[in-house]
Structures are given as structure tokens and as C-alpha cells.
Amino acid sequence: MAVHNVIVIGGGVAGTATALALREAGITAEVYEAHPSGAADGGAFLTVMRNGMLALAEIGAAEAVEAVSFPARTVALADEQGNRLGQRPIEGPARTLTRAALYRALQELAVARGISVRHGMRMIGATSGPDGVEAEFADGSRVTGDVLVGADGIHSRTRRLIDAAAPEPRWSGQHIVYGYTPGNPAGLDVGEYQMIRGSKAFAGLTVPGGDGRTWWFARLPGTGPATGLSPSQWRELALATCPAPAYDVIAAGEDVLGSDSYDIPTTPHWHAGRMVLAGDAVHAAVPAVAQGASMAAEDAVALAAALREHDGPAAAFAAYEQRRRAEAEETVATSARLSSQ
């Protein structure tokens, strides 16, 4: 039985890109996002690497992302004293942008192409049967479709519906703090990432260009997840352990955002019945290799192609998993290994 109508849970990269990919495949999709607008970590920034940009190009979304982003050109490694240890180009196209800008660009593109994107819709349950799937939301509403894609992030409700025994996200032992500092106090070239490895923490600085600021992040060790910290407390936490070359940049930081870093090394069941997972819901990585958004875009392309090429959800989901599981899990493992070094 062919799939014609898809419920997409989650309006982040994986969900919106999946809806766009499905439209390219001739399949109708509707996106349901729990947050009133964007997502809780919208202030963070990321890089969409070459593989992600190529996947976005396949669904006609690369140009929209390029319009709200900056080229990521080179990465340089420095030690705790600020001595440069090496530099290499970043294989392009690769783009740096805030998470909020990426979400907004993809969602606006989806709406422009006639895809319904509804915010404030928190799914609380779903049932899958031989003829379709029904999702229930916190406001009491229900929707039906041929299949449901759970692109609802690392704490995915859909993952639990597919497998009640699915593993919990694994805390990496680190916090991630992001911020933005006026000017270019480190004297970086536009489009350059300077990665500074300290004895206690790791920091990254970049001047993407265009907005007159240095964008920075710090990966910090922790004894346990942190909750309820204010922006100034996150900044102080970063200053306590960050490498010296990043100290002044972080001290002058504005719009500071902190979070705990988790990953999902493996998910035993990617799908069940008429429900399937995509993006962080199935293979979340810590940000050391900057592949989270790119993997989500690749999932979108692979899942839409599988649903177009195979007759029925079971065969399509199996083909999608076969194409994506090994590569995604290898990327998650590589990122975890690099993050711990």
C-alpha cells in the first residue's frame, strides 16, 4: 500500500527537512512542533557540513539556508598558550548559522511550498494500525495519516512509543556553553574556526562575518547535569575552566546559552508498525564533529526516497534503516571519542 499522507512530529531540522523531501517525492506531509516557535536551544549555533548542504540541495533547500548563513572556510587548532598547531580548509560547501535561523529558514520554505507547519502541538500518544496511524496532542486534538515520522529530538516521545525499553540519552560528562562577543578580539579571519584545546576544557571561536561579532562555544567537564543556571552563571562556569586564549572573548560574551551534552549511541528499533524515527530522535551525537544537522538532512532525503521507491511502510522503513544506521552510529561514536579527548 503506497504512502500518501505523513504526520511529522517535530519542526526542527529533521522534521522540516523530511516534510520538504516528502513533498519532492510527491507525498503530502504535515509538521507538528511542540514549541510555540522554534526550539528551546534556538540561541546555539552550528555548522551544516558539506554532506548536509548536499542533502539540502537535493530537496531544494540549500539556497534558503545559504541566505541566512555564512561560509565556514578553515579550522585551526591552537594549544592552551594560543600557539597554532595547524590549519586546514573545511571541505565546502559548509555554512555556519544559528539553530534558530536554520529552523526558521526551513519552516518558512516549507510553508511557502504549501506544507502545514503547526506550532504548540505537543504529541502525547499515537496508535498504529494496519491502515494508518493516529496521533493525539496535548490540546485534545487528533490527526490521522498513513505513517508518522518521529523527528521530535533527543528526548523523543515517538522513540518510547516505538519501543518502551529504548535506551535513555547518555550524558557525555560535559556542558556546552555558547555565546556571542562584539567585535573580533582574537583577530580571526572571517570564516575561520579556531579550536583551542586546554587541559580542562575545549573552546572554539569563529567570526562568520556580517554581524560584527565573534561566535564562541566551550565544552566543559562536569560532575553531573546542570539545571536552572542563568546566562551569567553559564558564562562563569565557562570561565572557570576555559583555555586562556578564549578567556577574554568569553568574559565579554553576550546572549550566553548553556546546556548539558547528551548522545544516543544506538537505538535498537528505528521503526515499528507505521511509525519511524529520524534525526536526533534516533541517533543524537555530541557536537564534536558538527554533524547533527547534516545527519538529519541526510535522514530526510533517505526516508523520502525509501517511501517513494517501496510499496508500503514496512519495506520502506527497512530500506531507510539499512541505508542510514551504520553510517549514523559510526558518526555518533566518532563524535563521542573526539569529545572525550
Secondary structure by P-SEA (a helix, b strand, c coil): ccccbbbbccccaaaaaaaaaaaaacbbbbbbbccccccccccbbbbbcaaaaaaaaaaccaaaaaaacccccbbbbbcccccccccccccccbbbbcaaaaaaaaaaaaaaabbbbbcccccccccccccbbbbbccccbbbbccbbbcccccccaaaaaacccccccccccbbbbbbccccccccccccbbbbbbcccbbbbbbccccccbbbbbbbbbcccccccccaaaaaaaaaacccccaaaaaaaccbbbbbbbbbbccccccccccccccccccbbbccccccaaaaaaaaaaaaaaaaaccccaaaaaaaaaaacaaaaaaaaaaaaaaaac
